[in-house]
């Protein structure tokens, strides 16, 4: 029995105003349960692709469906986690987590039940009354993820959520994110500049090229879930990181060679 894709790009192009194409010929499908990382040179349109899925910006041409609907119609089935935690500083953790549900008109008792559950999932149940200024960077990002999980999404869009964190904190949160996903079974799109992070998290890595943004290579990651510290120590993991790194370097070199060169007089 065929599986209906949860996201499908069909020859999508995107430009902003009269500017150059940001994406062109962008085509692929994501199936329920996929964890897909987008990686590529700066400016290749990784974040733009996420914004198109979220319905935050329309496609210029081509077709994009999310859960069988237009992105704007499917907005209620997804959640977006940005690079910055974007917590409201005047609200405590509990109220920050409840904000999206409150905007959707969820009753207070149901909001409180969900908030307790998701804060326990991200191991911050004891921080419900704390304010953002009292949290570490990793804790703030956990709150941001809890706020997204409170919407019970089918699809999670994560735009470099751990990019500003130190390596040890990032690795720990990678493991926590996968543990949460095991319990909630959402599909994920994850933007990162870290090849090691992309390989650790994903079952598919899309290496993008720039000018305009397009998919250069898809790499299947056959590592078994759950993934742990032992995964990072395995030969297969290191071989995959090396392979994706090699592809990314070739894409970056090609992008630099294709860029207009400034010649000094």
TAHU-V982756 format. One record per backbone hydrogen bond with DSSP energy under -1.0 kcal/mol. NH is the residue of the N-H (numbers start at 1). CO is the residue of the C=O. E is the energy in kcal/mol with one decimal. If there is no record, write none. Layout:
nh->[NH,NH]
co->[CO,CO]
e->[E,E]
//
This chain:
nh->[6,7,8,9,10,12,13,14,19,22,23,24,26,28,30,34,36,37,38,39,44,49,50,51,52,53,54,55,56,60,61,63,65,66,67,69,74,77,78,79,81,91,93,94,96,97,98,102,103,104,105,106,111,112,113,114,115,116,117,118,119,120,121,122,123,124,127,130,134,135,140,141,142,143,144,145,146,147,148,149,150,151,152,154,155,156,157,158,159,160,163,165,170,171,172,173,174,175,176,177,178,179,180,181,182,184,185,187,188,189,190,191,192,198,199,200,201,202,203,204,205,206,207,208,209,213,214,216,217,219,221,232,234,238,239,240,241,242,243,244,245,246,247,248,249,250,251,252,253,254,255,256,257,258]
co->[30,30,65,28,63,26,61,23,16,14,14,213,12,9,7,31,188,204,190,206,41,45,46,47,48,49,50,52,51,13,13,10,8,69,6,66,70,74,75,155,157,88,130,128,92,93,94,98,99,100,102,101,107,108,109,110,111,112,113,114,115,116,117,118,120,119,124,127,131,132,136,137,138,139,140,141,142,143,144,145,146,148,149,77,77,187,79,189,81,191,160,162,166,167,168,169,170,171,172,173,174,175,176,177,178,180,181,154,34,156,36,158,38,194,195,196,197,198,35,35,219,37,217,39,214,22,209,207,207,205,203,228,231,234,235,236,237,238,239,240,241,242,243,244,245,246,247,248,249,250,251,252,253,254]
e->[-2.4,-1.6,-2.3,-2.9,-2.9,-2.5,-2.2,-2.2,-2.1,-3.4,-1.7,-2.3,-2.3,-1.3,-2.9,-2.2,-2.9,-2.2,-2.6,-2.5,-1.6,-2.2,-1.4,-2.2,-2.1,-2.0,-2.3,-1.1,-2.2,-2.2,-1.7,-1.9,-2.0,-3.0,-3.6,-1.7,-1.7,-2.3,-1.5,-2.1,-3.4,-1.8,-2.6,-2.7,-2.5,-2.3,-1.5,-2.6,-2.4,-1.1,-1.6,-2.4,-2.4,-2.4,-2.0,-2.3,-2.8,-2.3,-1.9,-2.7,-2.3,-1.7,-1.8,-1.8,-1.2,-3.5,-2.1,-1.6,-2.6,-1.9,-2.4,-1.9,-1.8,-2.1,-2.1,-2.3,-2.7,-2.6,-1.6,-2.7,-1.8,-1.5,-2.2,-2.8,-1.6,-3.2,-2.8,-3.1,-2.9,-1.9,-1.3,-1.6,-2.6,-2.7,-2.1,-2.5,-2.4,-1.9,-2.1,-2.8,-1.9,-2.0,-2.4,-2.2,-1.8,-1.8,-3.4,-2.8,-2.5,-2.5,-2.9,-3.0,-1.8,-2.3,-2.6,-2.1,-2.2,-2.0,-2.2,-1.6,-2.5,-3.1,-3.1,-3.1,-2.6,-2.7,-1.8,-2.6,-1.7,-3.0,-2.3,-1.2,-1.4,-1.8,-2.5,-2.2,-2.5,-2.2,-2.2,-2.7,-2.4,-2.1,-2.1,-2.6,-2.5,-2.0,-2.1,-2.7,-2.5,-2.1,-2.2,-2.3,-2.3,-1.7]
//
